[in-house]
Amino acid sequence: MTVKHQGYALLSAIVALVVALSAAIYVGALYVGAATDHGPGHRRSADTAAGGPGRAAPVSTGVWAGSWAAAPVGGEPGTEADGMAGRTVRNVVHTSVGGASARVTLSNLYGTRPLTVSHATLAVAAAENSAAADPERLRRLTFGGATTVVVPAGEQAVSDTVTVAVPADADVLVSTYSPTSAGPVTYHPNTRQTSYAAVGEATEDITGAAFTTTSTHWRYLTALDVLGNEADGTVVAFGDSITDGVTSTVDENRRWPDVLADRLRTTADAQGDAPRYGVVNAGISGNQVLVDDDARGASGLNRFERDVLDRANVKVVVIDLGVNDILRSRTLADPQRIVDGLRTLVDRAHARGVEVVGATLTPFRGHARYTDGREGVRQQINRAIRTGDLFDEVVDFDKALRDPYDPRSFRSEYDSGDHLHPSDRGYRKMAQTVDLAELTGSAPARL
């Protein structure tokens, strides 16, 4: 072989090696991105998806962010024997940010047998608070490339990425069909949102006519993440019924995390100086920092990793938890134990580089469980929160909502009427109290 031909051969070999390495790096980046943006405990699936019923679609680029979430609370009463066997569940959820692609998380945390989902779809709703789907934006969901997924009892599964334009501030329908029972249905009650169910397999029904049963539960579905350029990460609102929004107007998305999402989105659009985050709600009615409850979910300490740190690309958590530790304690609660529990949550968040915003506990004078002793515990906890050495930042919900003439009570316009939960105006005021500039997503460096 001549020197010239040897040179051509060497050049060709180098080019082929560069191309092969580039392809390997690109494929590896896609795999790592798909595998690492959820935390431990997730069953990961291949990052392939259907671009429509029966059509493959490429993976989009951008940043993963949580657009909606709900914390699993327990097994739905009355579903122990049959679950939702032979029925289609159509969960209606409201997005905080949009994206060009999406994925969902299905949970069988409280099931007693494997959950088989043989059909699942994601669609943008045709109208607000409707079971009807936009036919152009309905996609079959797959798991590891298969349309059927079996989720073991106590576990969850993340779908493949599906390419579909998901708008911000819009309703999305996630429909699942299970041919057999897994035992108790993992659910979130008190949703303040109407969802639907149908007899038989109806996941691709675009009219909504098959969905003749309504409920205010979210079943199996615990997360909707989006991939795109609208957000740089996720804020998690972690709390109890006040974060869950139990007294807010049904189907109007007036919980304080909803209003916070609106503020972040509109401020970023108008001024460009607000952080660009999706907001997800990890509130559970009746939840406590320290105590597990079969009807009110695992304690804040026991669910923090699952409901906060495992969320997609979480940057900030806002913690508003502790009132139920005061109100539900048979004896007078120890404020230091509650503060220590909150400090443990902060340490866990910092270990993962997540910023923590702490909220003061709001008034409850006039509530059936109010006593002067319990009010004293609330005040001690709030003093610890306001000192500035517990959380990275503090949002003073107590100051925002309390009656200036009786700080133990809500201002009347912010009271839902039960003297514990805010009205719609109260929830709005809470969200307006959050300083958007403090949502930096930067936790203190660990020394």
Helices and strands as residue ranges (DSSP letters): H 3-36, E 49-52, E 55-57, E 63-69, E 74-75, E 87-94, E 99-107, E 115-117, E 119-125, E 133-140, E 149-151, E 156-158, E 162-166, E 171-178, E 186-188, E 195-199, E 213-215, E 218-219, E 221-228, E 233-239, H 241-244, H 256-271, E 277-283, H 300-304, I 305-309, E 314-320, H 323-327, H 335-351, E 355-359, H 372-386, E 393-395, H 397-401, E 402-403, E 406-410, G 412-414, H 424-433, G 436-438
